[in-house]
Amino acid sequence: MRSSAGIALVVAALTACAHDAPSAHVSPAPRTAAPEPAPKDATPPEVTELLEALATFEPEAVGSMGLPGHEEDVAYIAPDYSEKVLARLRIVEASLVAAKDRATDKTTKQDLAITLKAARRYIAAEELERRRYLPYRNVAKTMFQGLLQHLRPGGRPERALARLKRYAEGFADRARARLASGVTRPDAATLLWPTKTELEQHLADADTYLAELETLFVKTSLEGWREPFAKTKAEVAAYGAYVRTNVLPRARKDFVLPPDVYEHMLREAGVEEPKTELATRARAAYALTKAEMQALAGSRDYRVVLREQRAKTLTGEALVGVYRERLADIEAIVRKEGLVTLPSRPVPVRLASKGETSQNPSPTIDMQALFKKDETLAVVIPLGGRPRAGETSAAYDDFAYPAVAWTLAAHEGRPGHEMQFSILKERGLSLPRTLFAFNSANVEGWGLYAESIIQPFMPADAKLASLRMRALREARAFLDPGLHDRSVSLDDARRVLAEELVFGDAVVREELDRYTFESPAQATAYFYGFEKLLALRAEASSRLGKRFDARAFHDAVLGAGLLPADLQREAVLESLGL
C-alpha cells in the first residue's frame, strides 16, 4: 500500500493512492447530510464534524473508502480554496479542543485527542502547501477514482452518472484556471512544481483512465452519459494541453525536496524520529538480511537463485489462483501454530482492471469495502506494470511468481492488511481508531510484521523471496531519505535495487518514482512501523516470560485499532494484563 502526503491529500492516503497533487479542493457547502461512517453509537459529534469537513474537501477520496455521504459530489476548485479549508478546519479544531476538555471517559478522551491531532495535521499540511506548492492536480485520476467506486461490481451506476454530470460542469476547466493562477503568481518560480517525470506519467495515464471509464459506462444500462462524458473528456484534454504547454517546460528537473517539506512528509507517514537515525538502523538491518539471504542460498549466489525464481512468472487468473492457494496454506499455518485468531470467511482475491493497475501495479488490498456492511475487503492482483510515456511495455514480474506470493499474500491478505482492516470493520471500532490515526507506519508496519511471523514456516524458496521483500523495505528507509539529502544518488539507489536485490527494470523505476515524486518519505514507514511492533513484542514477552502467548499478543494488536505508537503500547499491554 502507498499513502500520499499533503493537506487534503492526507485523505487520499486512506485509499493508498500515490501523491498526485499538492493540494485538494473544498466545496463551500455540503450537498448531502453528514455521513455516519462509524457503527459505534458513542462517536462524539465533533469527530464526525472533522470527517464531514474532509468529505467536503475530497468527496471522491473519502467515498472510495466506502464512507456514506457526498456520493455525487466532486472536489470543488476555487481561488479562495486555502482560506475556506483552513477556516473550516480551525472551527473543527476549536470544537475538538472544547470536547476533549469536557470529556471524562478515558476512551472518549483518547478518541478526541487522536482526532484533534489529525485536524492539526491537516491544518499544518494545508498551510505548508499554500506556501510552497504550485496548485496542480492529476485531474484524470481524481475523476477515475470518483467514478470507479460507483461503476465497480456492487456499485451504484446512477451515482456515477450524477457525478459525471458534475464533472462535465467545468471541473477540469476550473482545475486549469486554478493551475494558471499559480503559474502566473509573481513568486511562481519559488514554488515547488511537479517533476517532469511525474507530469509525463500523469499525462500518459489519462488516456488509460478515460478509456476504462468509457468501457464501464458502456457496460451499464444507463442512458444520457455519452454527452457529459464527451464534454468531460474534451476538458481533460484541454487541461493536459495546458500542462504540456505551460507546466511541463518549467517542471522540476531536480526531485530533491526542501528539508522542511521532507520532514513534514515523514511525519505524515507516521515516522516520528530523525531520518538519519532511522537510516542508520535500516542499513544495519539490511546488511543482516542480505547475509541471511546468502545463507539460505547456500553455495550459490542468492541473486542467481532469485532470478531463477522470477523466471517462473505467472499472469492473469493463473496468478490469482496461486495467491488463493497461498492464502489457504498460510491460514493452515496460522491455525497450527496458534499465531492469531482467524475469521471463518475466506479472503476474496480478484484481478485488477487496467485503470487500477495504472494506480498501483503491485498486489494490494481493495479498501472500498471498509465502511460498507455487505462487502468484504479483497486482495487485488494487478495485470502488470504501467509503461512510462514512450514505452511500449513494462514487464512487472517481481511480484508475480509462486515463491513471492507467500509473503505478499501474508502482507496484503492474512494475517496482514485484510485482517487488520476487517477487524476494524467488524468490531465497530471508533472512527478515530479506524480512520484518523491511520498512517503508513501503523498500517505497513503490521503488513511487514505479518510477513515476518509467517516466514519461518514457508518453504525454502519462499523464505528467500520473503527476505528479499524485507530487504527492500529496509533499503527504502535509507534510500528514500538519502536521495532527498543527497547522501545517496539515483545511481546508488538503482544499483541497490537492480544489482543487490535484482529487481527488474519496471520495479526499479516504480521504486525510484516512489521515492522521488510519487510519495516521498512514505516508503520509510514500513521499516519504522515494523521496528515499533518488534519492540512492543519484546517488551510484552520480557514482562510475561513463559506466560507470553503469540496469539494473544497479535489479537491485542489488531483489536486495538490504528493507534499511535504510544497509545497502541498502552492498549496492548493493558489487554495482556500488564
N, C-alpha and C positions, 0 to 999 in steps of 0.2 A: 504494500500500500504506500501511497505517497500523500503528502499534505502540502498545502500551499502556505505561504506567509503573506501577510499584508492585511490591511484593515478589513475590510469587509470580506476579503478572501479567506480570512480565518474560517468563515462559514464553509467555504468550498473545501477546506481541509477535511471536513467531515465526510466528504464524498471521495476522498483520496485522489482528488484531482491535482494536477501539477500547477505550478504558478503561472497563470496566464496573463493576469492583469494586475497592475499595481493598485488599482482602486476598484471599488464596486459602486453601486448607484442606488439611491434611496427614493422611493416613491413618497410624495408628500402626504398621502393619506391611504390607509389600507382600504381595499375593496371588499374584503370579507371579514367575518368575525375572527377574533383572536383564536389561534389554533389551541387545541388541548392535547399536546403530544404525550404527556406523562400519565400513565394509567394510575398513578398514585394520587389519591384524593387530597393528600395533605400538602401538595405542592404550593408553596406560597405564591400569591398572585404577582409579587414583584419578580419572581423567576420567569413566569410566562410573559411578563412585560418585556423582559430582555429578548426572549425568543420572538415575540411579535415584532420588536424593532428589527431584529436580524432578518426575519422573514420579509419585512418591508424593504430592507436593503437588497436582499438577494433571494427572491422567492424561488427561482429555479434551483439554486443550490440547496436551500432548506427543503424544498419539495422532493428533491432526489433522495432524501433520507426517509421518505415516506411520511413526513410530518404533515398533518392536515392543515388546510387553510391556505389561501393565496395560490390555489392550483392554476388559476388562469391569469395571474398577474405576471408582469415582466419587470425586470430590473429597470428602474427609472433613471434616466440620464439627464442631468440639468447642470447649468453653470454653477448654481449655488449648492451643489451636492454636498461638499465638505461641511459647509455651515449647517445644513439641515441634519446631516447624520451626526455631527458632533453635538448639536443641541439636543437631539433625541436621546443619544446615549448618556449625556450628562444628567438629563432628567431621570433616566433609569438608574444611573449611579446613585443619585441622591435618594431615590426610593429604597434602593437596596441597603444603603447605609442606615437609614432610619429603621427599616425592618429588622436588620441584624441587631441593632441596639435594643429593639423591643423583645426579640426572641429570647425565650428561656429554655426551650427544649434543645438539648445538645445536637441532635441530628439536624434539626431545622436550622440552628445557628451555623453549623458546618455547611449545609447546602447554600445558605445565603452568602457565606464567606466565599465559597467556590464561585458562585455566580457573580459576586461583586468583583472578584479578581478577574474573571473573564471580561466583564464590562470595561474595566480599566485597561485591560489588554487591548480590547478593540479600539478604545479611545486613543491609546498611545500609538497604535498601528496607523490609524487614520491621520493623526497629526504628523507622523513621520512621512507618510505617503503624500500628503498635501504639500509638504515642503520639498520633497526630494524626487518625486516621480512624474514623468510625463503621463497624462491620463489616457493611456492606451488600454484596450481590452481586446481579447480574442472573441469577436462578435459571433463568428460562426459556431464556435464551441459552446458559447453561452446558449445559443438557440438550440443546438443539438441536445444539450443537457436538459433544457426546459421542455422540449417536445418528446424526447425519447421516454421520459418517465411515464407519459400517458399513452405512448404507442407500443410499449413493450407488452408481452403477454400478461393479461390480468389488469391492464391499464384502462383508462377511460379516454378513448379516441376523441370523443366530443370535446373534452377539455383541451386536447392538443389543438383542435381546430380553433377553439376560442382563443387560446394563447397565440396561435399562428396569426390570427387576425390582428391581435395587438402588436405583434412584431411587424406586421405589414403597415402599421400606422406610423412608420418612420423610425423604428428602433435603431436600425443601422445608420440611418441618416443623422439621428441625434448623437450617436456614438462618434460619428465622423466630425460633427460640429464641435463636440466637446474635445476631441483629439486635436482639432485645428486650433481651439483656444489655447491649448498647451503649446503647440508648435509655434504659435505666434507670440507667446509670452516674452516680455523683454529679457527674462532670465532663463529662457528655454535652454540655452547652451549649458547651463549649470545643472539641469535636471538629469535624472537617470533615465535614459532612453532604453527601449528594448535592445537586445543584441541582434546583430544581423542574422545569426543562425536561428534564433528564436522566431524572428519575423518570417524568414523563409519557410520554416516548418509550419507556422500557422497558416500562411498563405496557401501552402500545398495541401494542408489538411482540410481547408474549407470545402473543396470540391467533394472530398470523401464524406464529410458530414452531410452536405446538402443532398448528395446522391442517395445516401441511405435514408434520409428523411422522406425523400420523394417516393422511394420504393415502399416504405412503410405506410405512407398515406394511400398509395395505390391499393395496398392490400386491405385497407379498411373499406367499409361500405359508406363512408362519409361523402357527402356532396358539398360543393362550394369551397373546397380547399385549393383548387388549382390557381385561381386568380390571386388570392393573398400569397400563395407560395411563390408564384412567378414574381410578384412585386417584391417580396422579401429577398428572393434570390438576386434580383437586379440591384437592390440596395446593398446587399452583401458584396456584390461585385464592385459597386462604386466605392464602398469602404476599402476593399482590397486595392483598388486602383489608387485611392488617395494614399494608402500606406506605402505602396510601391513608389509613388512619386515624391512624397513629402517626408516620409519617415525612414524608409529603408536606406536612402542615401546618407542619412545622418545617424543611423543606428550605431550603437556602441560596437567597436571592434574589440575592446578590452572588456572582458566579462567581470573583472575583479570589482567587488562591491566595497564601498567605504566601510571602515571598521564599525561605525555605529549601526549601519544598516545590517551588516552581517550578524552582529551581536544580537540585534533585535530578532532576526530570523532564528537564531539559536534558541532564544527564549520562547518563541512561538512554537518551536518543535518540542519544547519541554526540557531542553538541556540547560541546567542551572549551575554551570561551572565554567571557568575559563577554558577556551578551546584548546589552549596549549597543554593544559593538564590532561584533558581528555585524549588528545592526540598522542601524548607520551605513553599513556597506558595502552592505547589501541595498538601502537606499534609493537609493544612488548607482547601483547596477546596475539597479534598477527604472526609474529615470529614463532611463537609456540605452536600455533595452529598449523603453520606450514610444516614444522618439524613432525607433528603428528600425522599429517597427510603423507609425508615421505615414509614414515614408519609403517603406515598401513599399506603403502605400495610395495614395501619390501625392497628387493634388489633393483626394481625398475624405477625409472623417474616417474614421480606421481603425475607429472604433466602429460606424459605419454599415455598413461592409463586413463586420465580424464579425457583426452582427445578420442581415445577408443570408445569410451562411454558415449560421448556426444555424437559419434558417428551412427548411433542406433536411434536417430531421431524419428519420432512419430508425428503425425499431424491429424487434425480433424477429430472425428469420432473415435478413431483408434486411440488417440492420446487421451480423450475424455474417459474412455474405458479403463485405461491404465490408472488414471487418478482415482476412479471409483474403486478399483481393486486395492490400491494403496491405502485408501481411507478405511476399507474393511480390515485390512491387515493391521493398521495402526490401532483401530478400535479393539481388536483381539489382544494386542499387546497391552493396551491400557487396562483392559479388564483383568488380564492375567497378572500383571504387575501391580495392580491397585494404585494407578497413578492419579486418577481423577474420576469423579462421578460423571458418567456419560449419559446424555439424553437417550431415550429409546428410539427416537425417529432417525432416519438416515439423513445424510448430508446431500442435498441436490448438487449435481455437477453439470454444467452446460457449456456449450461452445459460445464464445463471444461473437458479436457481429463485427463487421468491418469498422464501423464507427467506434464501437467500444474498444477495439484493438488499437485504433488510432489514439484514443485517450490513454490507454495503458496496454502495452504489448506483453506484459508479464501476467502470469496467473494471479488472480486477485479474488476478493470477496465482494459480491454484489450487495451494496449497503441499502438498496432501495426498499428493502422489506423491513428495515429496522423498526419502524413505528407503524407497520401495517399488521393488524392482528391475524389476518388469514394468510399471510405469506411467510415463507421461510427463507432465510439467507442462503444463497447459493455460491459455490465456488465456480468461478468463470475462467475458462481456458481460452486464451487468445488464438486467433488464426495464425499469427506470425507477426513479424516486425513491420513497422511502418517505414517506407522508403523516405529518405530525405529528398528535398527538391532536387531534381535532376537525376535521381537514382531510379532504376527500373525494378530493383528487387531489394529485399532486406532479409536475408536468412537469419532467423531468430531461434536458433536451435539449442541454446544453452539451458533452457527450461523445459525442453520437450523430449527428453529421453527417459527411459524407465528408472534408472538409478536415482536421478534427481527428483523424480515425482514423489519419493518418500518424504523428503524434507519439505518440499513445497506443499504437499498435502497436509503435513503436520502444521505448517505455518498458517496457511490460509483456511484450512478446514479444522480438523480436530487433532490435538487439543488447542489449536490456535484461535484465529480470529472468529471462525464460525461459532465456536463455543463461547468465546469472550462476549460477542455481541448478542447471541441468542439468550444467554443468561440475563444480560441486561434487559432484554425484551420480555422474557418470560416471567421474571421475578418482579417486574414493575418497579425497578429502582427509580429513584427520583431523577428528574431532569438534569440537575447538576451532575449527578454521578453517571449519567448516561451520555450527556452532551457537552456540558460546559467545562468539564475537567478533561475532555478529550484532547490529547496531543499525541504526537508521534512517539514520544518516549514511553508513555504508558501503554500505547497500543502495540507498537512494533517491538518494544521490549518483551512483551508477552509472546508475540509471534516467534521471536528468535529463541526465547526460553522454551517454548513448546517444542521446537525442533530439537533442542539440546536434551530434553528428557526422553525423547523417542530414539535419538541417535544411538545409544548403547545397544539397542535391541534390533537395529537394522541389519540387513545383510552387509557383507564387507564392502561391496561396490557402492551401496547406498551410503554407508558410513563415510566413504571418501567424498562422494558428491555432497554430502551434508556438511562436512568440514570445509569444503571449498566455499559453500554458501556462507558459512560462519566467517571464514577469512575475508570474504567480500565485505561483510558488514563491519568487520574490524578495520579493513582498509579504508572504507568510506569515512571513518571517524578521524583519519589523519590526512586523507587525500583532499576531502572537501574543504576543511579549514586551511589546509596548506596551499591550495590553489588561490584562496582569497587573501592570504597574507604573503603570497609569492615565495613561500618556502618550498613549494612544490610546483613544478612546471607541468604544462599539459603533456609533454613528452614523458616526464616522470610518471604521471598518473597512467598514461596509456601503456607504459612498459609494465607497471604493476598488474594492470588488468589483463593485458594481452599476453605477456610473457610469463609472469609468475603465476597467474590464476587461469591462464589460457582460455579466456572468454573470446568468443567470436567478434567480428568487426561490428555487427549490429548492436550487441550488448555493450561493447566498449563505447560506442558512440552514444547510446542511451545513457550510460552511466556518466560520461563526461558532460552531456547536455544537462543531466540532473544536477550535477554539482555547480555548473556554471550559470545556467539561466532557468531551468525548469523549476527547481525548488532548492536553491542553495541552503545549506545548513541542515535540511531535513534528514538527509541520509545519515548524519551523525547520531541520530536519536536511537537507532536500533541498538547499537553497542551500549550507549548510555543507559537506556532502559533495561537492557539485559543485565548489566552490572548491578543496577539497583535491586533487581529481583534476586540475583545471586547473593547479594549482601543480606537481604531480608531473610532468605532461606538459611543462610549460615547463622544468623542471629537466632532464629527460631530453633534450629537444630541444636545449637550450643546450649540454649536455655532449657530445652526439653530433654536433651540427652536421648536415652533409649525410648522415651515416650514419643519422639518425633515420628510423625506419620505423613508420608508424602501426599497421600490423597487428601488428608485433612488440610494440609498447607495449601495445596493447589485449589481446593474448593473454597478456602477462605480468601485467596487472592481474587479468584473470579467472582465470588459473592460480594466483594467489597465495592465493585464497580470501578469506574475510571477515575480513581482518586489521585491527587497529587502525592508524591512520594512520602511526605511526612504523614499525611492522613492515612495513606494506604498502610504504612507500617503500624500505625496505631490500631487501625481496624483489624488487620490480620492477627496481630499479637493478642488483641482482646478476644477475637474469635477462637484462638487456640488456648485461651485461658491464662494468658501471660500478662 
